[in-house]
Amino acid sequence: MPATLLNQPLSGNAMPRFGGVASMMRLPLRDSAAGLDAAFIGLPLDIGTSNRSGARFGPREIRSQSALLRPYNLGSGAAPFERLQVADLGDVATNPYSLTDSVARIEAAYEQALLHPVRLLGIGGDHTVTLPALRALARKHGPLGLVHVDAHADVNDEMFGERIAHGTTFRRAWEEGLLAEGRVVQIGLRGSGYSAADFDWSRQRGFRVVTAEQCWHRSLAPLMAEVRAQMGAAPVYLSFDIDGIDPAFAPGTGTPEVGGLSSMQALEIVRGCRGLDLVGGDLVEVSPPYDGSGNTALLGANLLFEMLCVLPAPAR
């Protein structure tokens, strides 16, 4: 498709950035993924949270803050709108009274979109939303490699007796065969637990665990070179929980933990995924009520743009 026919974000010179429809990066809204190479999709859900709610408002605020973004990435030199047809698919109509039904609705929405060769970037929402996304993608691609950035491993067996919640996502994904053996990396884990065993489950399954302390005072570019080698050429999913970043940079989240990654390290991680066969990704756990400045949502919007910048280009 000629670049002149690809969707472009609405320019701030055509409409002031405080005006217009608040779609992601002020892109066109679409109700179908037909003809798209990549798409943003809102996942407004927070009934899977265990502490502070508010992530249901994440997609709306991230879209609002994304009006500040422009189509060319100065830091990486990427110009995704010159090679990808991109749009905003709007929000999945989650059920505010049922987590189980909401998960089913998200899974169905992904399955419908994945009838087309599109790569979806989910705007969360709490981390429960990643499980239905992985289910739909694994049916299409088989078990996936995973780059998971988070303060928490999210591998609880249950939370308050419930097996589906934002802290059980990756245990369920592993048990359901959605993740590829030897191709799971968790970055930024930290904080306190109830016992040492809380932190052992991932390593016992062969996940590579990179704690926040291992990231302190260093560039993460060398780490990401190792991650690229580990992931190889097979499909990979990138799931980025905003609480992986230190609350000094991203206070607007439900379960903040001190001593986290910097915003610059977050950029290094996402940019370090260039060259991987990223079949999708998400940015989750932005809770706007806990950051009136909008900075957490702005960071989330930038990380989603960075994800778009590293998606593989389709053959034209």
Backbone torsions as a table, in degrees:
resi	resn	phi	psi	omega
1	MET	NA	126.4	178.9
2	PRO	-58.8	143.4	-178.3
3	ALA	-57.7	-27.9	-178.6
4	THR	-68.0	-16.9	-179.9
5	LEU	-99.5	-0.6	-179.8
6	LEU	-81.7	142.7	177.4
7	ASN	-59.6	143.4	177.7
8	GLN	-125.9	145.0	172.5
9	PRO	-58.7	143.8	178.4
10	LEU	-64.3	125.7	-176.5
11	SER	-71.0	145.4	173.8
12	GLY	-67.4	-13.0	175.8
13	ASN	-88.5	-14.4	176.5
14	ALA	-94.8	-32.9	177.9
15	MET	-147.5	127.6	178.1
16	PRO	-51.7	147.3	-174.1
17	ARG	-66.0	-18.5	176.2
18	PHE	-88.4	2.0	-179.6
19	GLY	-116.9	176.3	178.3
20	GLY	84.5	177.8	179.6
21	VAL	-75.8	134.3	-175.4
22	ALA	-84.9	62.6	170.8
23	SER	-83.7	168.3	179.7
24	MET	-63.8	120.8	-178.0
25	MET	56.3	22.5	179.3
26	ARG	57.9	36.3	176.0
27	LEU	-82.0	163.9	174.4
28	PRO	-61.1	145.2	173.4
29	LEU	-88.9	136.8	178.6
30	ARG	-131.9	149.5	175.7
31	ASP	-103.3	6.3	178.0
32	SER	-145.7	149.0	177.6
33	ALA	-87.0	2.6	-179.4
34	ALA	-57.8	130.2	177.5
35	GLY	81.1	1.4	-178.1
36	LEU	-100.2	144.6	171.7
37	ASP	-90.1	-32.7	-179.1
38	ALA	-148.7	154.0	179.9
39	ALA	-153.9	145.7	169.8
40	PHE	-90.7	142.6	179.2
41	ILE	-140.1	127.5	-177.6
42	GLY	-82.8	138.1	-177.9
43	LEU	-128.0	73.6	-172.9
44	PRO	-78.5	96.2	-174.3
45	LEU	-150.1	135.6	170.9
46	ASP	-146.7	16.2	178.0
47	ILE	-81.5	3.6	171.5
48	GLY	-96.7	2.1	-176.4
49	THR	-78.4	155.3	-179.0
50	SER	-109.8	-10.0	-178.2
51	ASN	-130.4	-108.1	-175.6
52	ARG	-84.1	129.2	178.7
53	SER	-84.2	-174.7	177.7
54	GLY	119.2	-11.7	-178.6
55	ALA	-68.5	-13.5	175.0
56	ARG	-63.3	-22.6	178.3
57	PHE	-90.7	-1.8	-178.0
58	GLY	-57.9	-51.3	-178.0
59	PRO	-57.5	-40.2	-178.3
60	ARG	-66.2	-44.3	-177.3
61	GLU	-73.6	-36.4	176.8
62	ILE	-61.7	-43.3	177.1
63	ARG	-61.1	-42.4	179.9
64	SER	-60.4	-45.6	-179.2
65	GLN	-70.2	-24.2	-178.2
66	SER	-68.8	-11.2	175.9
67	ALA	-60.7	-19.6	179.9
68	LEU	-79.2	-12.1	-176.3
69	LEU	-83.6	148.7	177.3
70	ARG	-119.3	164.5	-167.9
71	PRO	-75.3	-15.8	-178.4
72	TYR	-107.1	133.2	-178.0
73	ASN	-96.2	104.7	-177.0
74	LEU	-61.8	-40.8	-174.6
75	GLY	-66.4	-40.7	-176.4
76	SER	-106.3	-10.4	-177.3
77	GLY	76.5	9.5	-177.9
78	ALA	-80.2	143.0	176.1
79	ALA	-133.0	75.7	-170.4
80	PRO	-61.7	-27.9	-176.5
81	PHE	-81.0	0.4	172.4
82	GLU	-93.4	-8.1	-177.4
83	ARG	-133.5	-10.2	-177.3
84	LEU	-126.1	140.4	170.2
85	GLN	-90.9	114.6	-170.2
86	VAL	-126.2	144.7	174.2
87	ALA	-151.0	174.2	176.6
88	ASP	-105.9	121.9	-179.4
89	LEU	-87.4	7.0	-179.1
90	GLY	74.3	-160.9	-175.6
91	ASP	-103.8	145.7	166.4
92	VAL	-71.9	135.7	179.0
93	ALA	-79.0	85.2	179.1
94	THR	-73.4	162.3	-179.1
95	ASN	-99.8	109.7	-175.2
96	PRO	-68.1	-6.5	-178.6
97	TYR	-110.0	-2.1	-176.5
98	SER	-147.8	115.0	176.6
99	LEU	-69.3	-41.1	-179.7
100	THR	-60.0	-46.0	180.0
101	ASP	-67.4	-37.4	178.6
102	SER	-62.3	-43.4	177.6
103	VAL	-60.2	-42.6	178.8
104	ALA	-64.3	-39.0	179.9
105	ARG	-66.2	-41.1	178.4
106	ILE	-64.9	-44.5	178.6
107	GLU	-59.0	-43.9	179.6
108	ALA	-64.3	-39.3	178.9
109	ALA	-64.8	-40.6	177.3
110	TYR	-65.5	-43.6	179.6
111	GLU	-59.5	-40.9	179.5
112	GLN	-64.6	-45.0	-180.0
113	ALA	-65.5	-36.9	-175.3
114	LEU	-77.5	1.6	166.7
115	LEU	-64.7	-16.4	178.4
116	HIS	-112.2	157.6	-178.7
117	PRO	-79.1	63.0	-175.8
118	VAL	-112.1	148.7	175.1
119	ARG	-108.4	120.1	-172.2
120	LEU	-97.2	137.4	173.7
121	LEU	-115.9	109.8	-176.1
122	GLY	-83.0	138.3	177.2
123	ILE	-109.5	105.2	-178.6
124	GLY	-86.4	167.6	14.6
125	GLY	77.0	152.6	177.5
126	ASP	-81.8	173.1	-169.0
127	HIS	-72.5	-5.3	172.9
128	THR	-58.7	-30.8	-172.2
129	VAL	-65.3	-18.8	-178.5
130	THR	-71.1	-31.8	-177.5
131	LEU	-61.1	-51.6	178.6
132	PRO	-64.0	-32.3	176.1
133	ALA	-63.0	-45.5	179.0
134	LEU	-63.8	-38.1	178.9
135	ARG	-59.7	-47.6	-178.1
136	ALA	-67.4	-42.0	-177.9
137	LEU	-69.1	-37.4	179.6
138	ALA	-67.4	-31.2	175.5
139	ARG	-64.6	-30.4	-179.4
140	LYS	-86.2	-40.7	-170.6
141	HIS	-111.3	-10.2	-170.5
142	GLY	85.9	-177.7	-178.6
143	PRO	-55.3	139.0	-170.6
144	LEU	-107.3	145.8	162.8
145	GLY	-70.0	154.7	-176.6
146	LEU	-138.1	127.3	165.9
147	VAL	-108.4	114.1	-171.8
148	HIS	-120.9	114.0	178.6
149	VAL	-105.2	126.3	-170.4
150	ASP	-172.3	154.3	167.8
151	ALA	-77.2	-20.5	-173.1
152	HIS	-126.1	147.3	-177.9
153	ALA	-75.5	-23.5	-179.4
154	ASP	55.6	46.0	179.4
155	VAL	-122.7	27.6	174.7
156	ASN	-63.0	147.6	176.1
157	ASP	-75.1	-36.7	175.9
158	GLU	-157.5	161.1	176.2
159	MET	-132.8	114.3	-177.0
160	PHE	55.4	35.1	178.7
161	GLY	87.5	-5.1	-178.4
162	GLU	-98.4	135.1	-178.3
163	ARG	-89.9	-12.8	175.8
164	ILE	-117.5	117.0	178.4
165	ALA	-165.6	174.7	-175.3
166	HIS	-70.3	-16.3	178.8
167	GLY	-98.1	6.5	179.6
168	THR	-116.4	0.4	-167.7
169	THR	-54.0	-48.1	-170.7
170	PHE	-86.5	-17.3	169.3
171	ARG	-70.8	-44.1	177.5
172	ARG	-62.7	-41.3	-179.1
173	ALA	-61.9	-40.3	179.0
174	TRP	-67.8	-46.0	-178.9
175	GLU	-62.0	-32.8	-178.7
176	GLU	-85.1	2.0	177.1
177	GLY	74.2	25.6	-177.4
178	LEU	-85.7	-17.6	-174.8
179	LEU	-110.6	141.5	-177.3
180	ALA	-81.9	132.7	-179.4
181	GLU	-62.2	132.8	177.8
182	GLY	79.6	7.0	-176.3
183	ARG	-132.1	39.9	176.9
184	VAL	-123.8	126.3	178.6
185	VAL	-126.1	130.1	176.0
186	GLN	-116.2	126.8	-172.9
187	ILE	-124.1	131.9	173.3
188	GLY	99.6	5.4	-176.5
189	LEU	-63.2	141.7	-176.6
190	ARG	-169.0	-176.2	174.4
191	GLY	94.8	-162.3	-174.9
192	SER	-108.3	163.8	177.0
193	GLY	-145.3	-171.2	179.5
194	TYR	-90.8	-25.5	177.5
195	SER	-163.8	169.2	178.2
196	ALA	-60.6	-30.1	-178.0
197	ALA	-61.9	-25.1	178.8
198	ASP	-58.7	-25.2	-173.7
199	PHE	-106.1	3.8	-174.3
200	ASP	-95.4	-24.9	-170.4
201	TRP	-57.9	-45.1	-178.2
202	SER	-60.5	-48.5	-178.1
203	ARG	-63.6	-36.4	179.7
204	GLN	-64.8	-23.0	177.1
205	ARG	-94.5	5.2	176.9
206	GLY	87.6	10.9	175.9
207	PHE	-69.5	143.4	169.9
208	ARG	-85.3	121.1	-178.3
209	VAL	-110.7	120.0	177.8
210	VAL	-113.9	105.5	-177.2
211	THR	-72.1	161.8	177.6
212	ALA	-59.5	-38.5	-179.6
213	GLU	-60.6	-32.9	177.6
214	GLN	-70.9	-14.5	-179.7
215	CYS	-98.9	-11.7	-175.7
216	TRP	-60.0	139.5	170.4
217	HIS	59.4	34.1	-180.0
218	ARG	-150.7	155.4	169.5
219	SER	-74.2	144.9	178.6
220	LEU	-99.0	7.0	176.6
221	ALA	-60.7	-43.8	177.0
222	PRO	-62.5	-39.0	176.9
223	LEU	-59.4	-44.2	-176.9
224	MET	-68.5	-27.7	172.8
225	ALA	-63.0	-40.2	176.5
226	GLU	-66.5	-39.4	179.4
227	VAL	-63.9	-42.7	178.7
228	ARG	-60.2	-41.6	178.4
229	ALA	-64.8	-39.2	179.9
230	GLN	-66.8	-38.8	-176.1
231	MET	-76.4	-30.7	179.4
232	GLY	65.3	-150.5	-173.7
233	ALA	-95.9	-2.3	-176.2
234	ALA	-80.9	164.1	-175.9
235	PRO	-60.4	143.4	-177.3
236	VAL	-134.5	145.6	173.7
237	TYR	-117.3	138.6	178.8
238	LEU	-112.1	116.7	178.3
239	SER	-117.9	119.1	-173.5
240	PHE	-119.3	108.5	173.6
241	ASP	-85.7	125.7	-176.4
242	ILE	-61.4	-21.2	178.7
243	ASP	-76.5	-3.7	168.9
244	GLY	-63.4	-24.4	179.2
245	ILE	-89.6	144.7	-179.0
246	ASP	-57.4	140.6	179.8
247	PRO	-62.6	-13.1	171.9
248	ALA	-63.1	-31.3	178.6
249	PHE	-96.7	-30.4	-172.7
250	ALA	-140.3	73.8	-178.8
251	PRO	-75.2	-18.3	-173.8
252	GLY	-84.4	71.9	179.8
253	THR	-149.9	163.3	-170.2
254	GLY	-79.3	-30.9	-176.0
255	THR	-134.0	71.2	-176.0
256	PRO	-70.6	148.7	176.8
257	GLU	-135.1	132.7	-179.8
258	VAL	-71.8	162.5	173.9
259	GLY	79.6	28.2	-174.4
260	GLY	-91.9	-169.4	-179.2
261	LEU	-70.5	156.8	172.9
262	SER	-87.6	165.7	177.0
263	SER	-65.1	-31.5	177.8
264	MET	-67.8	-40.3	176.6
265	GLN	-65.1	-34.9	176.5
266	ALA	-61.2	-42.5	176.7
267	LEU	-63.3	-40.0	178.7
268	GLU	-61.7	-38.5	-179.7
269	ILE	-64.7	-50.0	-177.0
270	VAL	-66.8	-46.1	178.5
271	ARG	-62.8	-28.8	178.0
272	GLY	-70.5	-8.9	176.2
273	CYS	-85.8	-3.0	176.4
274	ARG	-59.5	132.2	-178.2
275	GLY	100.5	-17.3	174.7
276	LEU	-79.3	155.6	174.4
277	ASP	-84.1	73.7	-179.9
278	LEU	-73.2	114.7	179.2
279	VAL	-94.9	-4.8	177.7
280	GLY	171.9	173.3	178.9
281	GLY	-168.6	174.0	176.3
282	ASP	-153.5	160.2	173.6
283	LEU	-128.3	117.3	-169.4
284	VAL	-127.5	168.7	170.0
285	GLU	72.6	20.2	169.7
286	VAL	-76.8	121.8	179.8
287	SER	-117.8	92.3	-173.1
288	PRO	-55.9	-32.5	-179.0
289	PRO	-59.9	-19.3	-177.9
290	TYR	-97.5	10.5	174.8
291	ASP	-150.3	88.8	-178.4
292	GLY	-66.1	-17.0	179.5
293	SER	-73.4	-22.4	-175.7
294	GLY	83.9	1.0	-174.7
295	ASN	-65.1	-36.7	-179.9
296	THR	-64.4	-44.6	178.5
297	ALA	-66.7	-35.7	176.9
298	LEU	-63.0	-42.8	176.8
299	LEU	-62.9	-42.4	177.2
300	GLY	-59.8	-43.3	178.7
301	ALA	-62.1	-42.0	179.0
302	ASN	-64.0	-39.7	-180.0
303	LEU	-67.5	-35.8	175.1
304	LEU	-65.6	-39.4	175.0
305	PHE	-62.0	-41.8	178.3
306	GLU	-62.3	-38.1	176.2
307	MET	-61.9	-44.4	177.8
308	LEU	-58.3	-38.4	-177.3
309	CYS	-65.8	-25.0	-178.0
310	VAL	-103.0	2.4	176.1
311	LEU	-66.1	142.0	178.0
312	PRO	-64.5	145.0	176.7
313	ALA	-84.0	140.9	177.3
314	PRO	-74.0	157.2	173.8
315	ALA	-71.5	129.2	179.5
316	ARG	-97.8	NA	NA
